[in-house]
Amino acid sequence: ESVQLKLPDATVTVPELPAKSTCTCPATGICRHILAALLYLRDDAELAALDQPVQAELFTTGNGIAEARQAEASAESVMASPADVLGTATDDDLQRWAGKATFRKAAKALAAMPQVEIEVGTSLVVRFPTRNITCRWIPGGGLLGMVCSCQAESVCEHVVAAVLAYQVSLAKRQIQAEQTLLAESAGAPRTRAEVLESVAAVLRELVGLGLARLSAATAQRLTTLAISAHGVDLPRLERMLAGLAQEIELTLRRDAQASTPALLHQAARIEALRAALAKHSLPALVGEHRTSYSEVGQLTLHGLGAQRWRSKGGYHGVTVYFWDESAKNWATWSEARPVDQAGFDPVARFRSEGPWAGCNSPEQASRSVVRLAGAYRNAQGRLSGRPATRAIVTGPTAVKWTGEGPLPIVKQWSDFSQRAGQLFGGGLAMAQANRELVLLAPLAWGPSQYDSLRQELTRPVLDEAGRVVNLWIPFTPENEAGVQLLEQHDATGTHGLLGALRLVAGRMCVQPISLFVGDSVVHLNLDKAQSAPGGTARATAKEPDDEVLATDEDEAPEIPAGSATALSRLLVTAQAELEALAEGGVTARRDLELLGNIARRLDTLGLATCARPLARLKDQLASSARLASAEHRQVVAGTVLAAYYILRLAGDQEAVAAATAGLG
């Protein structure tokens, strides 16, 4: 039932299922001895079946990896390739091998894993970086030759997903993302179509009457619609409606964060999403109710910073940032609670124990190389703090960047140009998680400057080519200590910094999170921050799968358009005219000739998509008699929302192009 092979320094036992092979060496998982044994058995079995003589020699290379070498080169050409064995496997073959339940689970898991890395040779290697899983196929064993790093006792979903992913790469199979689409719940009191119609009516009424005539009842109606969207399983629309209700509440309180452009922009984005959902129920448009965490086994994390924050949605918390070696991407751990919930203070939580057993505090993790066992991570790179995860702190993070290393260090600011369009280009596309994070190694630092009018601190940093980008921190209660620290910071001995890309008033900036000074990591808004009086470190813990992200994923970044180009100034003028119209209501008297002139100029510039809704709006506003009709006012309000969405999208693209023009 098994074969035992003796190597110079270990003994390997190979059963019928290669994934269950064991070795007497202290290594865990599929070690070099097991790989060598499987390669030896593969070559021996295939050449014996061909009735050809074989001479196989096991030897050890300089780095200690055992390999199998064949003497008969002619046999190499007749070995079965991955395409011959795995590429031709049918659904029935895979279900007999793994079972129907595992097959369905694997297909669903593959649809939810956007990153797949495939290496094809004599053998096959399939990696799923987001799950920290590596599957290998050893020729000669058919489907049984698939082994997985998860060390499952039986055929796991990962090896089945690996076979399916390989077949997709050969264009022999298609895995549709629609498999993960959230379907409409049966038995809801209202259908999706009815909810979308109600959303359209409320948004048009909002703009038709005028944003200056808001009331608490309007916010309540939007909150009720958000609940209805939840009932028909439209979570993205639900979050955006709830965000618009909060924006209206800010306006009613005359909060400094409230503004008519922000309110109109959110309403326009909701209208765009509503129109898209009415035609296409794509997974990215529908969204997900709650993020799910998957077990990813062992991770090596480099702690590179932390910050506390407060969102417009009424949450505050602390986030620790790591570079994840396995996924070669950013990972974060966060804990947040509503601002009005007693017993939670982000600063105190940062310095208390956790987030995993074996780690003294998030503060320690933010400055250390941490190895996790039994880790859980979601698709956005967020790490779970569940008690079952164990941590080993191996030492401080290496912040002296000399030579090559695992960290994604940026030394040329031209690298920002590629990301800027995805981050700030507008539209309904979901931004990639942590895409804004950058590790900078400036060549030189300039003097800081505080703008008392804008209430912000800027400090220029130069790259190796002499390009300049500003470090930027807005003055808020959370950032007060950070503003003071960055303003007085002596850059001598500073190797670099961790920050987030921002587009501010048409300028590309970096909002710093931590500085790497000497051998230490300095957190700008945490190291000198004081805990709130009476605050405790931790509130009642929740299961990770039940956590609600405090940051609003659909909260569009506000990008004050720059005036660097004539086109941007024209777009800003058109936006301002629509904002004034939306604020006073569609029946208020406006300069229709201005709308017509802007539409003609945009059409002349080749921007017909921007020009058409403005020209249509001018015609709809021309007749006072028609505006007396409530139905016509609804149509006009819909045109205002559509025109503003398109103009903001064009303005965002122009602002990005202007901001990155000097970065090369």
N, C-alpha and C positions, 0 to 999 in steps of 0.2 A: 504493500500500500504506500510505501515511501522509498526514497532513495537517499542514501547517506554518502556524502562526499567529504573526504578529509583533506584539508588544506594545511600548509605548514603551521599556521597559527590559529586555526579554528576548524570546527566540524559543522557542516551544514546538512540539515535534514529537509528534503523537498518532498512534500506529499503530492497528491493528485492535483490539488489546487495550489499553484505556485504562490499565491498571495499569503498562504499560511506557512511558508517556509520559515524555519528557525535556524539560529546560529548560536554557537557557544561563546561568541565574542561579547563584550559588554555593550556594544552599540545597540540602539533601539531602531526598529523599523527595518526597511530593506537595506542592509549594510552592503559593503563592497564584497564581502565573502559570498553572500547570497546571490548578488548579481553575477559574480564570476561563475558560481556553480550553475546558475540557470543558463548562462551563455555556453558553458561547456556541454551541458545536457542537450541544449538545442542543437549545437553543431553535431554532436555524436548521434543523436536520434535521426536527424535529417540525412546525414551521409550514410548511416546504416540502412535507412529505408531505400536509398538509391543503390545499395549494394556496391559502394565504392570504398576503397581504403581510406582511412582517416588517421591523421596524426595531429593531435591537439596538444598544445603546450600551455600550461598556466605559468605566467610570470608576473612579477610586480614591477611597476614603473617607479620612477623617482618619487612621485607623490603618494605612493602606497596604494594605488588602485589596481586591483587584479583584473586582467583582461584575458580573453580567449583568442588564440591565434590558430589559423588553419593552415595546413600544409597543401591541401588540394584547392588551388584557385578555381579549378573548373566547377567545383561544387557551389561556389559563391553565387554563380550566375543563375542557378536553378532554385535557390532558396525562395520560399514564399515571401512576397512583399506584404506590407500592411494593407495596400490597396486590394491585393488578392484575397486576403483573409477577412479583414475588418470592413473594407469598403463594400464587399458583396453581401454582408450579413443583412438579412431581412428582419422585419419587425417580429415575425414568428420566431426566428432564430434567437433574437435578443430576449424575447419574452420567455422562451424555454430555458434560456441560460440564467436570467436574472429574476424572472417572475413578472407578471403583468403590473403589479403594484409598483415595483421598483422601476420598471420601464416608464410608467406614467410619471412617477416622481422625478426621474432623471430628465425627461423631456421638459417638464415644467421648470426644473432647476436650471437647465441649459438656457431656456428662454429668458431667465432672470439674471444670467451671468453675462454681462456685455464683453468681458475680457477673456479671451481664450488664446493661449500661445501653443503652437503646434510645431514640433521638430520631427521631420521625417528623414529616416535613413534606413539602415537594415532593420532597426527597431523603430519604435514610435514613442514619443514623449508628448503628453498633452498636459498643459498647466492651466489652472484656474487661479490667477493671482488674487482675486478678491476673496476666494475661499481658502487660500494658502494650501491648495491641493495639487499634487503632481501624480499623474497616472502614467505608467510605462507598459508597453507591450513587448513581451519576450517572444520572438518568433519560435515556431515549433509547437506551441501549445494551443493554437486556435484562440477562441475567446477566453479560455482558461489561462492564457498567457498574460492577461491584463492584471497588473498589480497596482495598488494604490497606497499613497503615503498615509492614509488614515488608518491602515492596519485593521480593517474590518474583518470580522470572523467569517462573513459570507460575502457574496457579490454585492457591492455597495452601489449606490446611485451614481457615485463619481465615475467609476469605470464605464458604466453604461453611458453616462453623459459624455465621456471622452470619446467613445466609439461614435456616438451621434454627432459630436462636434467634428470629428475627422471626416465623417460622411458628408457633412455640410461643406467642408473645405474642398471635397472632391466634386461638389455640385450634384451629389446623388440624393440629397435630402434637404428639406427646408424646415427650419424651426421657426415658427411664426411667433412674434412677440405678442400676438393677440391671445396666446394661451394664458398670459398673466393679466389680461384685461379684467377689470372689476365689473361684473355684470350687475344689472339692475335687480334689486331685491324684489321678490314677489310679495304681494300683499301690502305694498306701501299705499297709503291713502291717496297719493298723487303720483302720476307718471313723470318720467324725466321730461317729456315734451311739455307737460303742464307747468312744471317747475321752471323750465327755460323760458316759457312764455311770460310767467309772472316776473322773472328777473328782468326781462326786456321791458315790461310795463313800468316797473319801479324805477329803472335807470332813466327811462325817457321822461317819466314824471319828475324825477330829480332835476334833470337838466332843463326840462320845459318850464318849470316854475321858477328856476333859478337857484343856484347854490347859496345865495345870500338869504334864502328863505328856509333854511334847514330847521328841523325841530327834532325833539327827542323821539317823537313818533316815527320819523323816518329811520332813525337808527334801529328802533325796535322792529320795524318791518324788515329791514335787512337781516337782523339777527334771526327772525322767524324764517326768512328765506334760506338762511344758512342751515338751519335745522332741517328744513325740507330737502335741501341738497344732500344732507347727510342721509336722510331717509331713502333717497333714490340712488345712493352710492355714487355721488359726484364729489369726492373729498377735496379736489383742487378748487372747484367752484365754491365749496363750503368755506374753505379757508380765506379765499379772496373776498367773499361777501362779509365774513366776520371782520376782516381787516378794514373794509370800507366802512362798516358800522363803527369801528374804533376811531377811524379818521374823522368821521362826523362828530363823534363825542369829543374829540380833541378840539374841533372847530367850535362846538357849542361852549366849551370851557375856555375858549380864547387862549388855548395853549400856544406857546411859542413855536412848537413843532408843526402846527397846522398851517395849511396854505391852500388856496384855491387851485393852483396848478397840480399839487399832489393829489387833491381830492378828485379833480377831473381826470387825471391820468389813471388813477385806480379804477374809476368808473369806466373809462374807455377800454382798459385792459379786460375788465370783466365782460363788457359787451363783445369784445373780440373773441374771448374764450367761449361765451355763450353761442355766438354765431358759428364758431368752429365745431362745437359739440353738437349743434343742430344738424350738421352735415356728416361729421366723422367722429365716431366714438373710439379714438385712439387711446392707448394706455397712457401716453404722456399728457393727454388732455384730461382724461378722467382722474388720474392720480391714484394715490393709495391712502387708506385711512390711517395707517400706522406703519412705521418702519419695522422690519423684522430683522433679527440678529441670527447669524449663522455661526456655528462652531468652526473656528479656523485653526484650532490646535495651538502650536507653538509659534510665537512671534518674537522678533527682536526689534525693539523700539528705541529710537534716539530722542530723548526729551529735549525740545528746542525752544520752549517758551510757554507762557500762560498769560491770560488776561481775564479781567472781570468785565462785565458788560451789562447793558440794560437795553431791551428792545422796545419799539414803539407799541408792541402788543401787550405790554404790561408785565413782562418777565425780567428777572435779573438772575445772573449766575456767573460761573467761572468755567473757563475752557482751557485745557492743557493740550499742547500741540506736539505731535511726534512724527518722525520720519519712520515709516514702516518698511523694513528691508525686504520682507517677503513680497508685498504688493508693489514695491518701489513707488510708493505714493504717500500722501499725507494721511495721518490718522489723528483722531481727536477723542478726548474724553471730556464730557461736560456734566455739570449738575446745575439745575436751574429750578426756580420756583416762582410763582406769582409774587409781584412786589409787595402786595398787601398780605401775604402769608407770614404770620409771625413765626419766629424761631429759626429762621434761615438767614445767614449772612455769608455772601460769597467769599469775603476775605478770610473769615474764620474757617470756612469749609476748606479753603485752599491749604490751610496750615494744620488741619486735623488729620486723623489717620485715614488710610485708604489710598487710592480707590480699590486696591486689591490686597489680599492677604500677602504679607511679606514686604509691603511697601509702607514706609512710615507715614507718608502724606503725599497729596498731589504736588506739593511744593518740591519734595524730593524727586518725584517722577519727572517733573518738568525740567530737571537739570541732569538726568541720569540716563544711562543705557539700561533698559529694563527688558528682561526676558519673561514672557508670559507663557504659562501652560494652561490649557483649557480656556483659551481666549474666545470671546464672541465679538463679532464685528458685523456691521450692516453694510449695505452697498455704498453708502456715502462715506465710509471710512470711520464711522463713529464706533468707539469701543464701549462695550458694556462693562459696568462695574459690579457684576454679579459675584456673590461670595465664593462660588466654586472656582473662580479663576485664581491662580497662584502666580506670584511675581518674585523674581530674583533680580535684585539691583546689582549689576556687575561693576558699576563704577560711574564716574562723572562722564557726561557727554564731551567728546573731543571737539572743542570750539576753535582750536588753532588749525586753520585750514592750510596745510602744507601738503602739496602733492595730491594724488588721487585718493578718493574715499567714497563712501556710499551716499553722501549727502548731495542734493541737487543744487550746487552753489552757482549763483548767477553773477558773472563778472562783466557782462556786456548788457547795457540797458536796452539794446535792440531786441533782446529776447521778449520784451514786454509786448511788442507790436502784434505778435501772433496771438496772444491771449486776449488782447483788449477787445477785439470784435466779439468774441464769444462771451466775455464778461459783461460788456456794456453796450452791446449792439441792439438791445431792446428785443421786442417781439415776445412770443409765447414760449419759446424754447426754454427748457429747464437748464439752468447753469450747472456745470459739473461741480461736484462737491469739492471744496477747498482749492478750487482752481486759482483763486486770487492769492494764495500764499506763495511767498518768494523768500529765498535765502540770499541776501545780498552781501557781496564782499567789495565795498567801495574802495577806490584808490585814494580818494581824498574827501574831506568833509569841509563844508563851508560854514559861515557863522549863521546862527539862528536868528529868526525875525518873527516877532509877534504882531499880528494884525488885530488891533483892539476893536476895529469895526466888524470884521468877520468873526472875531473871537476864535482865532486859530493860530497855531505856531507852525512855521515852516523852517526847514533846514536843508540846504542843497547837499547832495552827495554826487561825486563824479566817478565814472567808470574808467576803464583802461584807455578808452578812445576819447576821453574828455567830455562825453555826453553827461548832461545834468538831469537829475530827477530830484524832486523835492520830497523830503520826509514831511508828513503832514499829520497834525493832531488837533482835532477840534476841542475847544475847552468845554468840558462837561464835569459834573461832580465826580464821575468815575475816572476821568482823565486828568484831574487837577494835579495829582502827584507826578503823572507822566509828563505833562507839559513842563513842569518845573525841572524835572530830571533831565529831559532832552535839551532844554534851553541852556542849562549850566554844564552839560556833559563835556568833558575833555576827551576828544576822540583818540588821543594818544593811547596806543595799546588796544584799540577796539578792532577786532578782526572782521566783524560783520554784524548783521542783524537779521531778525525774522520780522517780516511785515506782510501787509495785505495790500494789493493793488487797489487804488481808488481813482475815480475820475471826478475832479473837483473844479467847477467853473472852467471847463474846457482844458484842464491841465491833468496830465498823468502824474499821479502822486503815489507814494507808499506810506501807509499808516503803520508805524513801527509797533511791534508787540514786545520784542525783547532785544537786548543788545548783548553781544558776546565780547566781553572785556577780560583780557588776560585769560585765566582758566575758568572764569565764572560766567553764568548766564544771569543777566539783570532784567527783571520783568518791570516794564515801565510803570504800569498802573497798579502793581500789587506789592512790590518790595517795600515801599514807604507808606502803603495804605494802612489805615487803622480799622480794626473791627468795629462794627456798630455797637454802641452800648447795649448790653443785655442780649446781644445776638448770640446764637449758638451755631455750632459748626454744621450741624446736619438736621434736616427735617425728616419726617417719616419717609423711609425709603420705599421706592416702588420697584416692581419687577421691571427689568429692562424692556421687555416687549410691550409694556403698558406705558412707557414713558412718552410724553408728548414733547416734541422739539419746541423749545422756547422761541427760536428764530423762525420767522415766517418765510417759508421757501418761495412764496409767490409775492413777497413784498418787493416791488421793483425798486432798484436803486435810483435815487433822484440825482439826475445829472444836469446841473445848470449848464445850459448850452453856451458854448464859447462864441465869441464874436470875431474869430480869427479870419473868417472868410465871408465873402459877400453872400454866398448861399446860406450859410448858417444864420446871418442876420436876417435874411428874407424869411427863413423858416421860423425864427424866433418871433418876427412880426406877425406872421400868420397864426402862430400859437397864441400869442397875446390877444389877438382879436377874438379867437374862439373862446379863450378864458373869460374875457369880458362879456361875451355873449352868454356863456353858460352861467356866469355869476348873476347877471341881471334877468335871465330868462329869455326865451326865444321871441317873446312879444315886445321886448325893449327895442327902441329905435337904434339901428346901427348904421355905420357908413358902408352901404353895400358896394359902392364903387371901389372901396379899398379891397374888399374880398375879390371883386372881379379883376382888378389889376394884379393882385398877387397870383390868382389862378392863371392869368395869361402869361405872366413872367415865368412861372414854374413850368408851364407847358412849353414855352420857348426854350427853356433849359433842358428839355427832354424828360422832365419829371411829370409825365401825364398822370401817373397814379396819384400823385399829391394834388394835382390841379383839378381833376374831375370832381371829387367831393366838394371842393370849395366852389366851383362853378355851379354845381347842383344846389348847394346851400344858398348861394346868391339868388337863384331863381325861386327857391322855395320861400325865401323871406321877402320877395318883392311885393307880394299881394297881402295887404292888411285884411282883406275879406277872407281869404283862405286861412289866415292865422287865427281867425275867430273860431275855427273848427278845432275841437279837441283832438280829433283824429289826425288832422294835418299837423298840429303841434307835436304830436308823437312822432310823426315821420321826420319833422325838422330836427327834433332832439336826437333821433337815431343818426341822422346825417352828421350832426355836430360831434357825436361820440366817434363815429367812424373816421371823420376827417381829422380829429385830434389824435387818434391812435396812429394814423398813417404819418401825420406830420411829426409826431414825437419819435416814431421809428426812424424816419429820415433824419431828423435832427440828432438823434443819438449816434447814428452811423457817421454823420458829418463831424460830430464832436470827437468821436474816436479817431477818425482819419486826421483831424487837425492836431489832436493831442499827441499822436504817435509820429507825426511827420518829422519831428526833429530827433527821433530816436533811431532813425536808420532802418 
